[in-house]
């Protein structure tokens, strides 16, 4: 009897031919009808296929898209990160339906892990303060956005990033497109003579500004550094990773981002702190230093002594001039930060316990500003935030919310040190280290930026937490054998 089934090779050819025909049809229809949105339609067909048959690969596609995503302004003043935000929402829906269909697939150990519980406390308080917010609609949108980030980049990542093979796929999915953006940006910078004044133009369309570019490069450095050890010495892949690391460092250097330089240096110091069990001491010294600065500026309103000269507080077009101006309080970005931080301190005094509500800082802060720190960009047409994530949480979610986020910042690092020293499998030790150091870099960047709610950095923040949970659970499973 003849076999009417298609061979795998024939199926692949038919699938490819059909897809090519659909692309051609969409292009022709778009030209004839002048409906050029049809040109984009074929992009979504593979996504739909992956959504139905293998959403693990859809997650990997999301990882590829993180460095390549672009901010797109939509009608009505709305914006989105294309295409990764669409994929995030797709994965959110798919994963929720999957768990409803297969509730036995819920990992109870992951769900009840201490890091998961601390993250849950932070999120629950975010929702609670959204209900008491001064502008509830804005706050609920903020909470929904955080919800889908946590579900996709913490819980779903926790499901997919467990084995050594998974970690390798994770690295390559992010690294290759990330290097593409570095080559792209560096090429445009070279044409402009590596001008500091034009760096924001060079990083577009993949990044909003040079800070976002430097941040994703900085938080991925530990990944590349430690995962070199996954490959034999002298192998092509290991040599490639060394070159990739050098290219990323070049990218950070020419990003002209002061915070990224400091954050990478802190990560190097943190490596030794973890190795020699000094994390608690390092955190204590860091907090003592920050509290000392805060007390010095607040005591007797001493911060007013540093108020800038409006005429001399300008944008600097040379990086060397910027560094000098920072210390003289003549750099506009530094002074504008102080302008908003001071406003934030008055907002905290007005609403110390519940805050003004998540996402509401830029809607409210101008009524609390001190004019002596005002600059000519203080009208803030971009509606940017307070430029300190910790202070943002304190302003928007009150003292309790701040303490929850502080716990989420400190606890994974202290626990991570313990996980590192309990880990016997070498590749797992590397994963614990890169996750911890990447977290430290993000934590440091958040001292003068608002990055957790961005796709370029927030995604790695939650994935690093998930990796620490998975490595701890793997250790516990080994110990139970």
Secondary structure, 3 states (H helix, E strand, C coil): CCCCCCCHHHHHHHHHHHHHHHHHHHHHHHHHHCCCCHHHHHHHHHHHHHHHHCHHHHHHHHHHHHHHCEEEECHHHCEEEECHHHHHHHHHHHHHHHHHHCHHHCCHHHHCCHHHHHHHHHHHHHHHHHHCCCCHHHHHHHHHHHHHHHHHHHHHHHHHCCCHHHHHHHHHHHHHHHHHHHHHHHHHHHHCCCCCCCHHHHHCCCCCCHHHHHHHHHHHHHHHHHHHHHCCCCCHHHHHHHHHHHHHHHHHHCCCCHHHHHHHHHHHHHHHHHHCCCHHHHHHHHHHHHHHHHHHHHHHHHHHHHCCCCCCCECCCCHHHHHHHHHCCCEHHHHHHHHHHHHHHHHHHHCCCCCCCCCCHHHHHHHHCCHHHCCCCCCCCCCCCCCCHHHHHHHHHHHHHHHHHHHHHHHHHHHHHHHHHHCCCHHHHHHHHHHHHHHHHHHHHCCCCCCCCCCCCHHHHHHHHHHHHHHHHHHHHHHHC
